[in-house]
Every structure is written in structure tokens, then in C-alpha cells.
Amino acid sequence: MKFLAALAQIGPTLGNLEANFAMFEASVRSARRKGAELLVFPELSLTGYFLKDMVPDVAERPGGELLKRVAALSEEVALVVGFVEESARHAFYNAAAYFEGGKLVHLHRKIYLPTYGLFDEHRYVGAGSQMRAFETRFGRAAILVCEDAWHPSLAYVAALDGADLLFVPSASPARGPHRRKGAGPAPGKGATLSIQRTWQSLTRAYATAFNQYVFFANRVGYEDGIHFWGGSEVIAPSGEAAASAPLGKPHLLLAGVDTAEVRRSRVASPTLRDENPILVLRELRRIEARKE
């Protein structure tokens, strides 16, 4: 199957749901005009990231009015959207959902909540407790929200559960310039961000090891003086970038996707076929028993 995918590299306004929804609408219209059938937004794109005590004020129930409006947008183009979810028991989660055909198809609660350095997520939201792949009209997919992707165990589980498409909505702040060996002395010449290099390594490793497409949608803009760097990418099963967005500014990234590439990659390199999850499970149990 061939289709055009889009990543909305946007800068949400902190705590302003209506302004951010208007940005969603504009992104969907633009994506459809360009022929995209799938549009991936960044982590917490409906709310902004450093919410702190605003979490209860911006949280949405899956059947809430604002998410119904988001679902309606998916009549035009399938969507991956990040928001704060409120459960039936009034617990809050950093969540991302897949919408298609006017319906919420799948909800993923972020499992690994960074609570170190400038991050303080675990103070305000709870951790998810399951990792599931799910069916879309483009093929089987899975969602990892930002820090989730820094834990290869989740990408491994998603791949074993059949994910050919891996969505990675992110709100990654800029950290540390990295200068390539031999780069010239001029400021910025030959330089990238160290965090960008790390993300490039992760997404390419997953695409190559599991023969899947990886959609890394990172936000831009500033919150509390913290800069989000963008650099969104679509990585093909070959490990090559199908499309890359610029750093530091809003951008609608378009990438042609051909799911036949997943098959070709797995025929050429059947590493996923040869995985032995029973062995992994046995060894994990051994390691856990040793801890007791």
C-alpha cells in the first residue's frame, strides 16, 4: 500500500486548548490539500508540555467534547494526537491516541515518565501499564510517546505484536550542540544537537532492526524558557530518512510511504522472524528471580 503521510511539527500554546485545536484544524486542512492520508502530531500537542498544576484543567476524557471534535477531523485524514487523558477514576495520563474514520481507534498511555533534570512528569501524571499494537487502514501500528522510545523493550514488544508502523510523538527539548569531527570553526557549521543525534540513532535502529516505518513527530517553540527543537523525521525500513523537517521552526513534513518496503526489508533481513521471545522471557524471569 502506498500513501502520503504528514508530520505536524507545531508549537502548541501552553494550556490553551482552543488555540491548539485551531492549529490542529489548520494542519489537517493543509495536509489534505497536499494529499496526505495520515497526520501525526507531537506529544501533548493539544495542551502543551510543561503543564504542572494545570494538568487537571486541560485533561480530557476519551469521550469528551473536545476529543469528539478531534475525532471528527479524522474523517478527512487519520490522526495521531497527544493530550492529557482523565480516566473514569480521575487519574491523569500523558496519552496519545490514533483516530480514523471519525473514531478513536487506540489510546496509549505513556509508560516511562521522565522525572530527572528538567523533567517532572511523574509528579503530575500516572504511568501507563500496557503496550499494544493495533490495526489501522495502513497496516498494524503502535505508539511510543517520547521517553517510551528510549526503552528498547517497548519497541521490541511492539514489533513482536506486529507493528509495521511505529508512531513516536515527542516533546523533546534542545540539549547540547554536537560538532562532527573535522567540522569547520564557524559557529553552527557542521553542528547538530546532541539530543538530535541520539534520536536519529534510536529511530534508525528501530526501523532497521524491526523492518518498520518510524514516524518521529517532535514539537517546536518555547515553554518557560525551554526550547523544543523539532527535527521531525520519517524513517524507512532501510534505516534511511524518507523525509526530515528543519530544526526550530513549524513545518508540515510530507513523506511517501510504501508498505511493500516492509516486506522487502523483512525478506532481505529476516531478523524479526528469527526472534525467540520465549528465550527472552525465560531469561528475564531468571534475572528477576536473582533480584529477590
C-alpha positions in Angstrom: 0.0 0.0 0.0 1.3 3.4 -0.9 0.1 6.6 0.8 1.3 10.1 1.8 2.0 10.7 5.5 2.5 14.0 7.2 4.0 15.1 10.5 2.8 18.4 12.0 5.8 20.0 13.6 3.9 22.6 15.6 4.4 24.8 18.7 1.4 24.4 20.9 0.3 27.2 23.3 0.6 26.0 26.9 -2.8 25.3 28.4 -4.8 26.9 25.6 -6.9 24.0 24.2 -9.0 26.1 21.8 -5.9 27.8 20.2 -4.2 24.4 19.8 -7.4 22.8 18.3 -7.5 25.7 15.8 -3.9 24.8 14.9 -5.0 21.1 14.5 -7.7 22.2 12.1 -5.3 24.3 10.0 -2.8 21.4 9.9 -5.5 19.0 8.8 -6.7 21.3 6.1 -3.1 21.8 4.8 -2.3 18.1 5.0 -5.4 17.2 3.0 -4.8 19.9 0.4 -1.4 18.2 -0.2 -2.9 14.8 -0.4 -1.9 13.3 3.0 -4.0 10.5 4.4 -2.2 10.3 7.8 -1.1 13.1 10.0 1.0 12.7 13.2 1.1 15.4 15.9 3.7 15.7 18.7 3.4 14.7 22.3 0.8 16.7 24.3 0.2 18.7 21.2 -3.4 19.6 22.3 -2.2 21.1 25.6 1.5 22.0 25.7 4.1 20.1 27.7 5.2 21.8 31.0 1.7 21.9 32.4 2.4 21.2 36.1 -0.6 22.1 38.2 -2.7 22.8 35.0 -3.0 19.1 34.3 -6.5 18.7 35.8 -7.7 21.8 34.0 -6.7 20.6 30.5 -7.4 16.9 30.9 -9.9 15.3 28.5 -12.0 12.1 28.9 -11.8 9.9 25.7 -15.5 10.6 25.1 -15.2 14.3 25.9 -16.4 17.1 23.6 -13.0 18.3 22.5 -11.8 14.8 21.6 -15.1 14.3 19.7 -14.1 17.4 17.6 -10.7 15.9 17.1 -12.3 12.6 16.1 -14.4 14.4 13.5 -11.3 15.8 11.9 -10.2 12.2 11.3 -13.0 11.8 8.8 -10.6 13.7 6.5 -7.3 12.3 7.5 -6.2 9.7 10.1 -4.6 11.4 13.1 -2.2 10.6 16.0 -2.8 13.2 18.7 -1.1 13.8 22.1 -3.2 15.1 25.1 -3.8 14.7 28.8 -6.3 11.9 29.5 -8.5 11.8 32.5 -9.7 8.3 33.5 -13.1 7.3 34.8 -11.5 7.3 38.3 -10.0 10.8 37.8 -6.4 9.7 37.3 -4.4 11.7 34.7 -2.1 10.3 32.0 0.2 11.6 29.3 -1.6 10.0 26.4 -1.5 9.7 22.6 -4.4 8.4 20.5 -5.0 7.2 17.0 -8.2 8.5 15.3 -9.5 7.2 12.0 -12.8 7.5 10.2 -14.3 9.8 12.9 -13.5 7.4 15.7 -10.9 6.9 18.5 -9.3 3.6 17.5 -6.5 3.2 20.0 -5.3 5.0 23.2 -1.7 4.7 24.5 -0.8 5.9 28.0 2.9 6.9 28.2 4.7 4.2 30.3 8.0 5.8 31.1 7.7 9.2 32.7 10.9 11.2 32.9 11.4 12.6 36.3 15.0 13.9 36.2 16.8 17.0 35.1 14.2 19.5 33.8 11.5 16.8 33.7 9.0 16.2 36.4 6.2 14.2 34.8 5.7 11.5 37.5 4.6 14.3 39.9 1.6 15.2 37.8 0.5 12.2 35.8 0.4 8.4 36.2 2.3 5.8 34.2 0.6 3.6 31.6 0.6 -0.2 32.1 0.4 -1.8 28.7 1.9 -1.8 25.3 -0.3 -2.9 22.4 -0.1 -2.8 18.6 -3.4 -2.0 16.8 -5.0 -2.2 13.3 -5.2 0.8 11.0 -6.2 1.0 7.4 -2.5 1.5 6.6 -1.4 -1.7 8.4 -0.7 -2.7 12.0 0.8 0.1 14.1 2.0 1.0 17.6 2.6 4.3 19.6 5.6 5.1 21.8 5.4 8.5 23.5 8.8 10.2 23.7 10.6 8.7 26.7 8.9 5.3 25.9 11.2 5.2 22.8 14.3 5.4 25.0 13.4 1.9 26.4 14.1 -0.7 23.6 11.9 -3.2 25.4 8.8 -1.4 24.3 9.8 -1.1 20.7 10.6 -4.9 20.8 7.2 -5.7 22.2 5.5 -3.5 19.6 7.4 -5.2 16.8 6.6 -8.7 18.1 2.9 -7.6 18.4 3.0 -7.0 14.6 3.7 -3.2 14.3 4.8 -2.3 10.8 4.3 1.4 11.6 5.8 3.0 14.8 4.5 6.4 15.8 6.7 8.4 18.1 5.1 11.7 19.2 7.6 13.7 21.2 8.2 16.9 23.1 12.0 16.8 23.2 13.8 19.9 24.5 17.0 21.0 22.9 20.2 20.0 24.7 23.9 20.3 23.9 25.5 21.1 20.5 27.4 18.3 18.9 30.2 19.0 16.4 31.1 16.5 13.8 34.8 15.5 13.6 36.5 17.8 11.2 33.8 20.4 11.2 34.9 24.0 10.5 35.4 26.6 13.2 32.5 28.8 12.1 29.6 28.8 14.7 26.9 26.3 13.7 28.9 25.0 10.7 28.8 21.2 10.7 27.0 21.2 14.1 23.9 19.3 15.2 22.2 19.0 18.6 23.5 16.1 20.7 19.8 15.1 21.5 19.1 15.1 17.8 21.9 12.7 17.2 20.6 10.4 19.9 17.1 10.4 18.5 18.4 9.7 15.0 20.3 6.7 16.4 17.2 5.4 18.1 14.7 5.8 15.3 17.1 4.3 12.7 17.9 1.4 14.9 14.3 0.5 15.4 13.5 0.9 11.7 16.4 -1.3 10.7 16.2 -3.9 13.4 12.4 -4.4 13.1 12.0 -3.6 9.4 9.3 -1.0 10.0 8.5 2.7 9.3 9.2 5.1 12.2 7.3 8.4 12.4 9.1 10.8 14.8 7.0 13.9 15.3 8.7 16.4 17.6 7.4 19.8 18.5 8.9 23.3 18.3 8.6 26.5 20.3 9.4 27.6 23.8 7.8 27.0 27.3 9.3 28.5 30.4 12.4 29.4 28.5 12.9 25.8 27.3 13.4 25.4 23.6 11.9 22.4 21.7 14.0 21.7 18.6 11.8 19.9 16.0 13.7 17.9 13.5 10.8 15.5 12.9 11.5 12.6 10.6 10.0 9.6 8.8 12.5 6.7 8.7 12.0 3.9 6.2 12.6 0.2 7.0 16.0 0.5 5.3 17.1 2.9 8.1 17.2 5.8 5.7 15.3 9.0 6.2 12.3 9.2 3.9 11.8 12.9 4.9 13.3 15.3 7.5 12.0 18.5 8.9 14.1 21.6 9.7 15.2 22.5 13.2 13.4 25.0 15.4 10.5 26.2 13.3 7.0 25.0 12.4 6.8 22.7 9.4 4.4 20.3 7.8 6.6 17.4 6.7 5.4 15.1 3.9 6.7 11.6 3.2 5.7 9.0 0.7 5.2 5.6 2.4 5.1 2.2 0.7 4.3 -0.7 3.0 5.7 -3.1 0.4 9.1 -1.8 1.7 8.4 -3.5 5.0 8.0 -6.9 3.1 11.1 -6.3 1.0 13.1 -5.4 4.1 12.0 -8.5 6.0 12.7 -10.8 3.1 16.2 -9.4 2.8 16.9 -9.4 6.5 14.5 -11.8 8.4 15.8 -10.9 11.9 12.3 -10.3 13.3 11.2 -13.8 12.0 14.1 -15.4 13.9 13.3 -13.6 17.2 12.9 -16.0 20.2 10.6 -14.3 22.7 10.3 -17.5 24.8 14.1 -17.4 25.4 13.9 -13.7 26.3 11.0 -14.4 28.7 12.9 -17.2 30.4 16.0 -15.1 30.8 14.0 -12.2 32.2 12.4 -14.4 34.7 15.8 -15.7 35.7 17.1 -12.2 36.2 14.1 -11.2 38.2 14.4 -14.3 40.4 18.1 -13.3 41.1 17.0 -9.9 42.4 14.7 -11.4 45.0 
